[in-house]
Every structure is written in C-alpha cells, then in structure tokens.
Amino acid sequence: MSHNMVLDLAREALFTALMLAGPLLITALLVGVTISVVQAVTSVQEQTLSFVPKLFAIGTVLLILMAWMIQRAIQFTTEVFNMLPGMAP
C-alpha cells in the first residue's frame, strides 16, 4: 500500500465526514446566531432558550437529508471495501 493511496483514502474520508456533518453544523450555527441576535435585541439572557430551536432545526435537517447521508456513507464504504484487495502486499 503506497503513501499516495493512504493519503487519497484519508482525504476522501475527511471529505466524506465534512459532507455528512456540514449541513447539521451549518444549521446549528445559523440557528444559534439567530437566537443570539434575538436574545441581544430583547435583552433576554436565558441560556436554555437556544437549545430547543437548535434541537428542532437539526432534527428537521437530519430527517430531510437522512437518505442522502446514508447513500453517501454507503458509497464511501463500498469504495473502501472495493479497494481492499489492492491494499494487500
């Protein structure tokens, strides 16, 4: 197994992880910033106020993108399993 193959596999794994986690993290970021702005404008400083909207938004995005995320993970796993015979010395 060459160094280039290891680097390609690691790069593809990181890219896949970013593709799967990215939409959820961006959703949490946008909802968190929105709630923070609303809290700053209304002077309400309740820390637990942002938890429920974030949870609901992330759950909604997860339900919407679940099929795509599973398909992407299966595609990556299949590619890795197909590469296994070529990795043996």
Helices and strands as residue ranges (DSSP letters): H 3-42, G 47-50, H 51-87
